[in-house]
Amino acid sequence: NRLTDDEVLMRGYTVKWVFIKREVDYYYFELRASNGEKLLGSIDYTSLSGAKNGIKTHKTNIQRNNIVISQSKNGSYYFKLLNGSKQLLCTGESYPTKSGCESAVDSVRRFAETAVVVQQDDEE
């Protein structure tokens, strides 16, 4: 019973890229699901423009399907977003089941390109 992209938008689901300023002059971003759950988070950037370019890089590699699902030693599942050279860009959140992780990856693939971009002044 998967919703189409149009149904998701009609029901008010909004996936967001959220920029967050951490301490002095450090920015990072997260891709958050409509329920506020963090799907993935970036490294720290020294400028907002660097973080914005980071989102472009993440979107490009998501579109290229440079995503790998892995299992941790404790049995949980997570995904890794890689760049074109197969170097790690970021790691997604941890999920107790592979199907839960696959669902998160599906959300990332479906909504990363069209997610709205918002800025948060300090960490919530």
Buried (B, 14 or more C-beta within 10 A) or exposed (E): EEEEEEEBEEEEBBBBBBBBBEEEEBBBBBBBBBEEEEBBBBEBBEEBEBBBEBBEBBBBBBEEEBBEBEEEEEEBBBBBBBBEEEEEBBEBBBBEEEEBBBEBBEBBEBBBEEBEEEEEEEEE
